């Protein structure tokens, strides 16, 4: 058990964590084999995250949103964009200047100065703006820069879809990715998420255009774990499992993935006058794009909801070679999160739990 500390005079840290043992081979970024695992209650995790947000000066009305955003990423099985990312990004929460502002706009397009706002909160602002424009014009295209990073992108594309619209969300990064046969990093990791509504709910996909996100590399360096094979290359362009030797993430799909990543690079960069490549020299120079499309603008009705539901059902009824059903993008993550919420707890590496407790106690420098 990790000793309890105090977050403040009225906020003792939760201490109801049960130790377990991780006997299976680790996933990248999960820590060494046989690392101690703790069963931690979701309410306890929420309390830790909320205490950290308070310590870092996140506005009271935004704390719940920030907490649920990073917790959702963890529960969906995306640890590189869940609690581990919270422990890193929370270091910058105190650097927020204020709420985002529209820098300039014309028609369906707008450019937003994020004013170094906390990532989930700045993204929510951009989503609302894109939706308003789509309601009025049929499409809303919003670019944002000068903001902090967030976790999973699906959080925002799904917000758009829940309003009956088609949503696309993407962002770039420093040039940390390269393509098949190359060794020089020249693209951002350029993740993409889309979501669309159906009469039975939303369908979403959330993916990196690299074979593994950079969060996997950062966690592997922290824990001393090997990288997943075939995902990162060293300075010579050779694949490496050594996190200290890795110099670039590999874009998926060879020339097809290259083309898709290149498109996202432009959509999150020069389309809005944002930096690209080596020009992305800090978090504040990173470009984000939010697109909302209104299907009712064309057919003046909701036929698209039934059509999308029929498409989703046809996919579910398709059969794999093993005889099982085909799973829709994002389905497994949503089901995994639902199971975790039902049980009310989740297993965490002891080291990550200690970092969460440190953040909640106001320590934003230890690692």
C-alpha positions as CSV (number, residue, x, y, z in Angstrom):
1,X,0.0,0.0,0.0
2,X,1.3,3.5,-0.8
3,X,1.2,5.7,2.3
4,X,-1.5,8.3,2.4
5,X,-0.5,11.9,2.1
6,X,-2.7,15.0,2.5
7,X,-4.0,17.1,-0.4
8,X,-5.3,19.8,1.9
9,X,-6.8,20.2,5.3
10,X,-10.1,18.7,4.2
11,X,-9.0,16.3,1.4
12,X,-7.1,13.2,2.6
13,X,-6.0,11.1,-0.3
14,X,-7.9,7.8,-1.0
15,X,-6.2,4.8,0.3
16,X,-8.5,2.0,-0.6
17,X,-6.3,0.3,-3.1
18,X,-5.8,-3.5,-3.1
19,X,-2.5,-4.9,-4.3
20,X,-2.5,-7.6,-7.1
21,X,0.3,-9.1,-9.2
22,X,0.8,-8.6,-12.9
23,X,2.0,-12.0,-14.2
24,X,1.3,-11.6,-17.9
25,X,3.7,-10.0,-20.4
26,X,3.5,-6.2,-20.2
27,X,2.0,-4.1,-23.0
28,X,4.2,-1.2,-24.1
29,X,4.3,1.5,-21.5
30,X,2.7,-0.7,-18.8
31,X,5.9,-1.3,-16.8
32,X,8.2,-4.3,-16.4
33,X,6.8,-7.8,-16.1
34,X,5.5,-8.8,-12.7
35,X,5.1,-5.1,-11.7
36,X,2.8,-4.6,-8.8
37,X,-0.8,-3.7,-9.7
38,X,-3.4,-2.1,-7.5
39,X,-7.1,-2.4,-7.7
40,X,-8.3,1.2,-7.3
41,X,-11.9,2.5,-7.0
42,X,-13.0,4.8,-9.7
43,X,-14.3,7.3,-7.2
44,X,-10.9,7.3,-5.5
45,X,-9.2,8.0,-8.9
46,X,-11.7,10.8,-9.5
47,X,-10.8,12.3,-6.1
48,X,-7.1,12.2,-6.9
49,X,-7.6,13.8,-10.3
50,X,-9.9,16.5,-8.9
51,X,-7.4,17.3,-6.1
52,X,-4.6,17.7,-8.7
53,X,-6.8,20.0,-10.8
54,X,-7.6,22.1,-7.8
55,X,-3.9,22.3,-6.9
56,X,-3.0,23.4,-10.5
57,X,-5.6,26.1,-10.6
58,X,-8.1,24.5,-13.1
59,X,-11.4,26.5,-12.9
60,X,-13.9,24.8,-10.6
61,X,-16.5,24.5,-13.4
62,X,-14.0,22.7,-15.6
63,X,-12.6,20.1,-13.1
64,X,-15.3,17.5,-13.7
65,X,-14.8,17.6,-17.4
66,X,-11.0,17.3,-17.2
67,X,-11.3,14.4,-14.7
68,X,-13.8,12.4,-16.8
69,X,-11.9,13.0,-20.0
70,X,-8.7,11.4,-18.9
71,X,-10.4,8.7,-16.9
72,X,-12.5,7.8,-20.0
73,X,-9.3,7.3,-22.0
74,X,-8.0,4.9,-19.3
75,X,-11.3,3.0,-19.1
76,X,-11.4,2.5,-22.9
77,X,-8.1,0.8,-22.8
78,X,-5.9,3.6,-24.1
79,X,-3.5,4.1,-21.2
80,X,-1.1,6.2,-23.2
81,X,-3.9,8.8,-23.4
82,X,-5.5,8.2,-20.0
83,X,-4.1,8.6,-16.5
84,X,-0.5,8.5,-17.4
85,X,-1.1,11.4,-19.8
86,X,-2.9,13.2,-17.1
87,X,0.1,13.0,-14.8
88,X,2.2,14.5,-17.5
89,X,-0.2,17.2,-18.8
90,X,-1.2,18.3,-15.4
91,X,2.2,19.8,-15.0
92,X,1.1,22.5,-17.5
93,X,-2.4,23.2,-16.1
94,X,-1.2,26.2,-14.1
95,X,0.1,27.8,-17.3
96,X,-3.4,28.5,-18.7
97,X,-4.0,32.2,-19.5
98,X,-7.8,32.0,-19.8
99,X,-10.7,30.8,-22.0
100,X,-10.0,30.5,-25.7
101,X,-10.9,33.3,-28.1
102,X,-11.8,33.5,-31.7
103,X,-8.9,35.1,-33.5
104,X,-10.6,35.5,-36.8
105,X,-13.4,33.8,-38.8
106,X,-15.0,33.9,-42.2
107,X,-18.1,31.9,-43.1
108,X,-17.8,28.3,-42.0
109,X,-14.1,28.6,-40.9
110,X,-12.6,30.0,-37.8
111,X,-9.2,30.2,-36.1
112,X,-9.1,30.1,-32.3
113,X,-6.3,31.2,-29.9
114,X,-6.5,28.6,-27.2
115,X,-4.8,31.0,-24.7
116,X,-3.0,28.0,-23.2
117,X,-6.2,26.6,-21.8
118,X,-6.3,23.1,-20.4
119,X,-6.6,20.7,-23.3
120,X,-10.1,19.2,-22.8
121,X,-11.6,22.6,-22.0
122,X,-10.0,24.3,-25.1
123,X,-11.2,21.4,-27.3
124,X,-14.8,21.7,-25.9
125,X,-14.7,25.4,-26.9
126,X,-13.7,24.5,-30.5
127,X,-16.3,21.8,-30.7
128,X,-19.1,24.2,-29.7
129,X,-17.9,26.7,-32.2
130,X,-17.8,24.1,-35.0
131,X,-21.3,22.8,-34.2
132,X,-22.7,26.3,-34.2
133,X,-21.3,27.0,-37.6
134,X,-22.5,23.6,-39.0
135,X,-26.0,24.3,-37.7
136,X,-26.1,27.6,-39.6
137,X,-24.0,26.8,-42.7
138,X,-24.0,23.1,-43.0
139,X,-20.3,22.8,-42.1
140,X,-18.0,24.2,-39.4
141,X,-14.2,24.0,-39.7
142,X,-12.3,25.3,-36.7
143,X,-8.5,25.4,-36.2
144,X,-7.0,26.0,-32.8
145,X,-3.5,26.7,-31.6
146,X,-1.8,27.8,-28.4
147,X,-3.5,25.3,-26.2
148,X,-2.6,22.4,-23.9
149,X,-2.9,18.8,-25.1
150,X,-5.8,16.5,-24.4
151,X,-6.2,12.7,-24.2
152,X,-8.3,10.7,-26.6
153,X,-9.8,12.5,-29.6
154,X,-13.0,10.4,-29.7
155,X,-14.2,12.5,-26.7
156,X,-14.7,15.4,-29.1
157,X,-15.8,13.8,-32.3
158,X,-18.4,11.9,-30.3
159,X,-19.6,15.2,-28.8
160,X,-20.3,16.4,-32.4
161,X,-22.0,13.2,-33.3
162,X,-24.2,13.3,-30.3
163,X,-25.6,16.5,-31.7
164,X,-26.7,14.7,-34.8
165,X,-23.6,15.8,-36.9
166,X,-20.7,14.1,-38.4
167,X,-17.5,15.0,-36.5
168,X,-13.8,14.9,-37.4
169,X,-11.0,15.8,-35.0
170,X,-7.3,15.8,-35.7
171,X,-4.1,17.3,-34.4
172,X,-0.4,17.3,-35.3
173,X,2.7,17.3,-33.1
174,X,6.4,18.0,-33.4
175,X,8.0,16.0,-36.3
176,X,8.2,12.7,-34.5
177,X,7.1,10.3,-37.2
178,X,8.6,8.8,-40.3
179,X,7.5,6.5,-43.1
180,X,8.5,3.1,-44.4
181,X,12.0,3.0,-45.7
182,X,13.0,6.4,-44.1
183,X,14.9,7.3,-41.0
184,X,14.3,11.0,-40.7
185,X,11.2,12.1,-38.7
186,X,9.3,14.7,-40.7
187,X,5.6,14.3,-39.9
188,X,3.6,14.8,-36.8
189,X,2.0,11.7,-35.3
190,X,-1.2,13.2,-36.7
191,X,-4.0,11.3,-34.9
192,X,-7.5,11.3,-36.3
193,X,-11.0,10.6,-34.9
194,X,-14.3,10.6,-36.6
195,X,-17.8,9.9,-35.3
196,X,-21.3,9.8,-36.9
197,X,-24.8,9.5,-35.4
198,X,-27.2,6.7,-35.9
199,X,-30.7,6.1,-34.6
200,X,-29.1,3.7,-32.1
201,X,-26.3,6.0,-30.8
202,X,-23.0,7.0,-32.2
203,X,-20.2,5.2,-34.0
204,X,-16.7,6.5,-33.6
205,X,-13.1,5.7,-34.5
206,X,-10.0,7.1,-32.8
207,X,-6.6,6.3,-34.3
208,X,-3.0,7.4,-34.6
209,X,-1.5,7.4,-38.1
210,X,1.6,5.9,-36.5
211,X,1.7,2.2,-35.5
212,X,1.9,3.2,-31.8
213,X,1.4,6.6,-30.2
214,X,4.3,8.6,-28.8
215,X,2.8,8.1,-25.3
216,X,3.9,4.5,-25.5
217,X,7.5,5.6,-26.0
218,X,7.4,8.1,-23.1
219,X,6.0,5.5,-20.8
220,X,8.5,2.8,-21.9
221,X,11.3,5.2,-21.2
222,X,9.9,5.9,-17.8
223,X,9.3,2.3,-16.8
224,X,12.3,0.7,-18.7
225,X,9.9,-1.5,-20.7
226,X,10.7,-2.6,-24.2
227,X,8.8,-1.0,-27.1
228,X,6.3,-3.0,-29.2
229,X,8.1,-4.5,-32.2
230,X,8.0,-2.8,-35.6
231,X,6.6,0.5,-34.3
232,X,9.7,2.7,-33.7
233,X,13.0,3.2,-35.6
234,X,16.4,4.3,-34.4
235,X,18.7,7.0,-36.0
236,X,19.6,4.6,-38.8
237,X,16.0,3.8,-39.7
238,X,16.2,0.3,-38.2
239,X,13.3,-0.9,-36.1
240,X,14.1,-1.0,-32.4
241,X,12.5,-2.2,-29.2
242,X,14.9,0.0,-27.1
243,X,13.0,3.2,-26.0
244,X,16.2,5.1,-25.5
245,X,17.4,4.3,-29.0
246,X,14.1,5.2,-30.7
247,X,14.1,8.4,-32.7
248,X,10.8,8.2,-34.7
249,X,7.5,6.5,-34.7
250,X,6.6,4.6,-37.8
251,X,3.5,5.7,-39.9
252,X,1.2,2.8,-40.6
253,X,0.2,1.4,-44.0
254,X,3.3,2.3,-46.0
255,X,2.5,4.7,-48.8
256,X,-1.3,4.8,-47.9
257,X,-0.6,5.8,-44.3
258,X,1.9,8.3,-45.5
259,X,-0.7,9.9,-47.8
260,X,-3.3,10.1,-45.0
261,X,-0.8,11.5,-42.5
262,X,0.3,14.1,-45.0
263,X,-3.4,15.2,-45.5
264,X,-3.8,15.5,-41.7
265,X,-0.6,17.5,-41.6
266,X,-2.0,20.1,-43.9
267,X,-5.5,20.1,-42.3
268,X,-3.9,20.9,-38.9
269,X,-1.2,23.2,-40.2
270,X,-1.1,25.4,-43.3
271,X,-4.9,25.4,-43.8
272,X,-5.0,27.7,-40.8
273,X,-1.6,29.3,-41.1
274,X,-0.3,27.1,-38.3
275,X,3.3,25.7,-38.2
276,X,4.2,22.4,-39.6
277,X,7.2,20.1,-39.3
278,X,10.1,21.7,-37.6
279,X,8.0,24.8,-37.1
280,X,6.1,22.9,-34.4
281,X,8.7,23.6,-31.8
282,X,6.5,23.6,-28.7
283,X,3.1,22.6,-27.3
284,X,1.9,26.1,-28.1
285,X,2.7,25.8,-31.8
286,X,0.7,22.5,-32.2
287,X,-2.3,22.7,-34.5
288,X,-5.7,21.2,-33.8
289,X,-8.7,20.9,-36.2
290,X,-12.4,20.3,-35.5
291,X,-14.9,19.7,-38.3
292,X,-18.6,19.4,-38.0
293,X,-20.9,18.4,-40.9
294,X,-24.7,18.6,-40.8
295,X,-26.4,15.8,-42.8
296,X,-29.8,17.5,-42.5
297,X,-28.5,20.5,-44.4
298,X,-28.8,18.5,-47.6
299,X,-31.9,16.3,-47.1
300,X,-33.8,18.5,-44.6
301,X,-34.6,15.5,-42.5
302,X,-33.1,12.7,-40.4
303,X,-32.9,9.9,-43.0
304,X,-29.2,9.7,-42.4
305,X,-29.8,8.4,-38.8
306,X,-31.7,5.3,-40.1
307,X,-29.2,4.8,-43.0
308,X,-26.3,4.9,-40.6
309,X,-28.0,2.5,-38.2
310,X,-28.6,0.1,-41.1
311,X,-25.0,0.3,-42.1
312,X,-23.8,-0.3,-38.6
313,X,-26.1,-3.3,-38.3
314,X,-24.9,-4.8,-41.5
315,X,-21.3,-4.6,-40.2
316,X,-22.3,-6.3,-37.0
317,X,-23.9,-9.1,-38.9
318,X,-20.8,-9.7,-41.0
319,X,-18.9,-12.8,-39.9
320,X,-15.2,-13.2,-39.4
321,X,-13.2,-16.2,-40.5
322,X,-13.5,-17.7,-37.0
323,X,-17.3,-17.3,-37.2
324,X,-17.6,-14.3,-34.8
325,X,-19.2,-10.9,-35.5
326,X,-17.2,-8.0,-37.0
327,X,-16.7,-5.3,-34.4
328,X,-17.3,-1.7,-35.3
329,X,-14.5,0.8,-34.7
330,X,-14.5,2.0,-31.1
331,X,-16.9,-0.7,-30.0
332,X,-14.4,-2.7,-27.9
333,X,-13.2,0.4,-26.0
334,X,-16.8,1.5,-25.2
335,X,-17.7,-1.9,-23.9
336,X,-14.5,-2.1,-21.9
337,X,-15.3,1.2,-20.3
338,X,-18.9,0.2,-19.5
339,X,-17.6,-3.0,-17.7
340,X,-15.2,-1.0,-15.7
341,X,-17.8,1.6,-14.7
342,X,-20.1,-1.2,-13.7
343,X,-17.5,-2.8,-11.4
344,X,-16.4,0.6,-10.0
345,X,-12.7,-0.1,-10.0
346,X,-9.7,-0.6,-12.3
347,X,-6.2,-2.1,-12.0
348,X,-3.3,0.4,-12.2
349,X,0.5,0.0,-12.0
350,X,1.7,1.0,-8.5
351,X,4.1,3.5,-10.0
352,X,1.3,5.3,-11.9
353,X,-0.9,5.3,-8.8
354,X,2.0,6.9,-6.8
355,X,2.3,9.6,-9.5
356,X,-1.4,10.3,-9.3
357,X,-1.1,10.7,-5.5
358,X,1.9,13.0,-5.9
359,X,-0.1,15.2,-8.3
360,X,-3.0,15.3,-5.9
361,X,-0.6,16.4,-3.1
362,X,0.6,19.3,-5.3
363,X,3.8,17.7,-6.6
364,X,3.9,18.3,-10.3
365,X,7.7,17.7,-10.8
366,X,8.3,14.1,-9.6
367,X,8.1,11.3,-12.1
